[in-house]
Amino acid sequence: MARVLRRADGAGLTISSLLPPAHPLSDPRPFRSVAAGGQPFAATVVIDGQTWEWFIRPLKGRGRAVEHFLTGLLASPAAPLDVDVARLREMNAAKTEFLNMAAHELRTPLSVILGYGSMLAQGGLSPEHQKLAGTRIYEKARQLSRLIMDMSLVGRFDELGASMAREPIDLVGLMEPMVKDHQRRFGDLAIEFGFDTTDAIVNGNAYWLHLALRELLDNAVRFRPGPTGRIDVSLTEADANWRISVLDDGFGIEPQNQAQLFKRFARIETDANRHLVGMGIGLYLVQEVARAHGGRVLVDSRPEAGSEFTLELPRQEQKGDSR
């Protein structure tokens, strides 16, 4: 199950916390049906192109009521038509979920822009209110730009696979300009970058790695109570991996919410960060990029103290390297 769900840390967690709502195994109805009727359930599901027989068996107690479930997956060959139909159903469910989310998220900043734009068009505003309106329009336009960029990325997630273009990438050379750019843009933040080696090579795709690292940096900047603070970025070697760590002193995340962070379209809203939350694909993107490169992403967070996100990537062996 860890291999199928692509979550080595999944033991002990619930299915709903591991998978997005559109995933076939997230559907609670088969479990409710087995619990109510006491009859076994079986269905064919397709996960990442592999066909499985999904089964749920009721286990009854002394009172003959269903007390437990035995559930699992069996690899099963299926006719090409069955596979195609199952894939189309998954794609349709994901598309519907995405369109509903996008429509909701785009509506809010657009309504603000239209409102302030109408006030400016009518005239009569004082210079102070004109400046306020311009500032709000600019902020919401930037939010729209970010949402549109997120939407374009969703359509490209299928590029993250075995056919993804790869080449030797120097992580120091990739990260240093990004950190310097954030230092320049956010002068109130103390952003430091430390690394143990100047030769950190991975076999990967520079475009997707750049997006994942930028997402971690942007989150560290955005999710904080004020413009000041500290962000520590480090690159270290751990066994056969490179570890990229982004440590911040921002809002932090409640322990019960941390399992939701890397789910597609998952958004953890609080009173403090509600105005910052987007479409919920940033950390999902980071996780998918990590998996496509044979790595993983970890989180260690405490509410009101900050968070540390760690991206682990396999180290590429160099010629003459005996390790």
C-alpha positions in Angstrom: 0.0 0.0 0.0 2.9 2.3 0.7 4.1 1.8 -2.9 0.6 2.2 -4.4 -0.1 5.4 -2.5 3.4 6.6 -2.9 3.6 7.4 0.8 6.3 5.5 2.7 5.2 7.3 5.9 1.5 6.3 5.4 1.3 3.6 8.1 -1.2 4.6 10.8 -2.8 7.4 8.8 -6.3 7.4 7.4 -7.0 7.1 3.7 -8.7 10.5 3.7 -5.6 12.2 5.0 -3.4 10.5 2.4 -5.3 11.0 -0.8 -7.3 13.8 -2.6 -11.1 13.6 -2.6 -11.1 12.7 -6.4 -9.0 9.5 -5.8 -11.1 6.3 -6.2 -9.9 4.9 -2.8 -11.2 8.1 -1.0 -14.8 7.3 -1.7 -16.4 6.5 1.7 -19.6 5.0 0.2 -18.3 1.4 -0.3 -17.2 1.3 3.3 -20.6 2.6 4.5 -22.3 0.1 2.4 -20.3 -2.9 3.7 -20.8 -1.6 7.3 -24.6 -1.3 6.9 -25.3 -4.4 4.9 -22.5 -6.7 5.9 -21.9 -7.8 2.3 -18.4 -7.8 0.7 -17.5 -5.2 -1.9 -15.2 -5.5 -5.0 -14.4 -3.0 -7.8 -11.8 -2.4 -10.4 -9.8 0.8 -10.0 -6.9 2.3 -12.0 -4.1 4.1 -10.0 -1.3 5.6 -12.0 -2.0 3.5 -15.0 -2.1 0.2 -13.0 -5.3 -1.8 -12.7 -6.2 -3.2 -9.3 -9.1 -5.2 -7.8 -10.2 -3.2 -4.7 -11.9 -5.4 -2.1 -13.5 -4.7 1.3 -14.6 -7.6 3.5 -16.7 -7.3 6.6 -15.4 -8.8 9.8 -18.1 -9.4 12.3 -17.9 -9.5 16.1 -19.8 -11.7 18.6 -22.9 -9.6 18.1 -22.7 -10.4 14.4 -22.4 -6.7 13.7 -19.5 -5.5 11.4 -16.7 -4.3 13.7 -13.8 -4.2 11.3 -12.9 -4.1 7.6 -10.4 -6.1 5.7 -9.5 -4.1 2.7 -6.8 -4.2 0.1 -5.7 -4.2 -3.5 -4.8 -7.0 -5.9 -3.0 -6.4 -9.1 -5.2 -7.4 -11.9 -5.0 -7.3 -15.7 -7.9 -5.6 -17.4 -9.1 -5.1 -20.9 -7.8 -2.0 -22.5 -11.3 -0.5 -22.7 -11.8 -1.0 -19.0 -8.6 0.8 -18.3 -9.4 3.6 -20.6 -12.9 4.1 -19.1 -11.4 4.2 -15.5 -8.8 6.7 -16.5 -11.4 8.9 -18.2 -13.5 8.8 -15.0 -10.5 9.8 -12.9 -9.6 12.6 -15.3 -13.2 13.9 -15.4 -13.4 13.9 -11.6 -10.1 15.8 -11.3 -11.2 18.3 -14.0 -14.5 19.0 -12.2 -12.8 19.5 -8.9 -10.2 21.8 -10.4 -12.7 23.9 -12.3 -14.9 24.4 -9.3 -11.9 25.5 -7.2 -10.5 27.8 -9.9 -13.9 29.5 -10.4 -14.2 30.2 -6.7 -10.6 31.4 -6.3 -10.7 33.7 -9.3 -14.0 35.3 -8.3 -12.8 36.9 -5.1 -9.8 39.0 -6.4 -11.7 39.9 -9.6 -14.6 41.3 -7.6 -12.3 43.5 -5.6 -10.6 44.8 -8.8 -14.0 45.5 -10.4 -15.2 47.3 -7.3 -12.2 49.6 -6.9 -11.9 50.1 -10.7 -15.5 51.3 -10.7 -14.8 53.8 -8.0 -11.8 55.2 -9.9 -13.8 55.4 -13.1 -16.6 57.4 -11.4 -14.0 59.9 -10.1 -14.4 62.1 -7.0 -12.0 60.1 -4.8 -9.4 62.0 -2.7 -5.8 61.5 -3.6 -5.5 59.3 -0.4 -8.4 57.1 -1.5 -7.1 56.9 -5.1 -3.8 55.6 -3.7 -5.6 53.0 -1.6 -7.7 51.9 -4.6 -4.6 51.6 -6.8 -2.8 49.6 -4.1 -5.7 47.2 -3.6 -6.1 46.7 -7.4 -2.3 46.0 -7.7 -2.4 43.5 -4.8 -5.4 41.6 -6.3 -3.9 41.6 -9.8 -0.8 40.0 -8.4 -3.0 37.4 -6.7 -4.8 36.7 -10.0 -1.4 36.4 -11.7 -0.4 33.7 -9.2 -3.6 31.8 -9.5 -3.4 31.8 -13.3 0.2 30.5 -13.1 -1.0 27.8 -10.7 -3.7 26.8 -13.1 -1.3 26.5 -16.0 0.9 24.2 -13.9 -2.0 21.9 -13.1 -2.2 21.1 -16.8 1.4 20.1 -17.0 1.6 17.7 -14.1 1.5 14.8 -16.5 5.0 15.8 -17.6 6.4 14.6 -14.2 7.1 11.0 -15.1 9.6 8.6 -16.6 9.7 10.6 -19.8 10.7 13.8 -18.1 13.9 15.3 -19.5 16.8 15.0 -17.1 20.4 16.3 -17.0 23.0 16.8 -14.3 21.9 19.8 -12.2 24.2 21.8 -9.7 21.9 22.6 -6.8 24.1 25.4 -5.5 24.1 27.1 -8.9 20.3 26.6 -9.0 19.5 27.8 -5.5 21.9 30.7 -5.1 20.3 33.1 -7.6 16.9 32.3 -6.2 17.9 33.1 -2.6 19.6 36.3 -3.7 16.5 37.4 -5.6 14.4 36.9 -2.4 17.0 38.8 -0.4 16.7 41.7 -2.8 12.9 41.7 -2.9 12.2 41.2 0.8 14.7 43.5 2.5 12.9 43.2 5.9 13.6 39.5 6.1 17.0 38.0 7.1 17.4 35.3 4.5 20.5 33.2 4.8 21.8 30.4 2.5 24.3 27.9 3.8 25.8 24.9 2.1 28.4 22.3 2.9 29.7 21.8 -0.6 30.0 23.7 -3.9 29.4 20.5 -5.9 25.9 19.2 -5.2 24.8 17.3 -8.4 21.5 15.7 -9.0 20.1 14.1 -12.1 16.9 16.0 -12.7 14.9 18.6 -14.5 16.0 22.2 -13.8 12.6 23.7 -14.7 10.6 21.6 -12.2 13.3 21.7 -9.5 13.3 25.5 -9.8 9.5 25.7 -9.4 9.6 23.4 -6.3 12.3 25.4 -4.6 10.7 28.7 -5.4 7.4 27.4 -3.9 9.2 26.5 -0.6 10.8 30.0 -0.5 7.6 31.8 -1.4 5.7 30.0 1.3 8.3 30.9 3.9 8.0 34.5 2.9 4.2 34.7 2.7 2.9 32.7 5.6 4.1 34.9 8.5 2.3 37.5 10.7 4.5 40.5 9.5 7.1 41.6 7.0 10.0 41.0 9.3 11.6 37.7 10.4 14.2 35.1 9.4 14.5 32.4 6.9 17.4 29.9 6.8 18.0 27.9 3.7 20.5 25.1 3.8 21.9 22.4 1.5 23.5 19.5 3.2 24.5 15.9 2.4 22.8 13.0 4.1 23.9 9.5 3.1 22.9 9.1 -0.6 20.8 12.2 -0.6 21.0 16.0 -0.8 18.8 17.7 1.8 17.5 21.2 1.0 15.9 22.7 4.1 13.9 25.9 4.3 13.3 27.0 7.9 11.1 30.0 8.8 9.6 31.7 11.9 6.1 32.1 10.5 2.7 31.0 11.5 3.4 27.3 11.8 0.9 24.4 11.3 -1.2 22.5 13.7 -0.2 18.8 14.0 -3.6 17.6 13.0 -3.4 19.6 9.7 0.0 18.6 8.6 -1.2 15.4 6.9 -3.3 17.6 4.6 -0.5 19.8 3.4 0.6 17.8 0.4 -2.9 16.9 -0.9 -3.9 18.4 -4.2 -6.2 21.5 -3.7 -5.9 21.1 0.0 -5.9 24.5 1.8 -5.4 25.0 5.5 -7.2 28.2 6.4 -7.0 30.1 9.7 -8.0 33.6 10.8 -4.4 34.7 10.4 -3.7 33.3 6.9 -7.1 33.3 5.2 -6.1 36.2 3.0 -3.0 34.4 1.8 -4.3 31.0 0.9 -4.4 30.1 -2.8 -5.5 27.1 -4.8 -3.7 24.6 -2.7 -1.3 23.1 -5.3 2.0 24.6 -4.2 3.1 21.9 -1.8 1.4 19.2 -3.9 3.7 20.4 -6.7 6.7 20.1 -4.4 5.8 16.6 -3.5 5.2 15.5 -7.1 8.5 17.0 -8.2 10.3 15.2 -5.3 8.7 11.9 -6.3 9.5 12.4 -10.0 13.2 12.8 -9.0 13.1 9.8 -6.6 13.1 11.9 -3.5 10.6 13.1 -0.9 9.6 16.2 1.0 9.2 16.4 4.8 7.7 18.9 7.2 8.4 19.8 10.9 6.2 22.5 12.2 5.0 24.1 15.4 2.1 26.6 15.6 3.3 30.2 16.2 6.9 29.0 16.1 7.5 28.3 12.4 8.0 25.5 10.0 10.9 23.6 8.3 10.3 21.9 5.0 13.0 19.5 3.7 13.4 18.4 0.2 15.5 15.2 -0.2 16.9 14.4 -3.6 19.1 11.4 -4.6 22.8 12.4 -5.0 24.3 11.7 -8.4 27.5 9.7 -8.1 30.5 11.4 -9.5 33.3 9.7 -11.4 36.0 8.7 -8.9 33.5 9.0 -6.0 33.8 5.8 -3.9 31.0 6.6 -1.5 
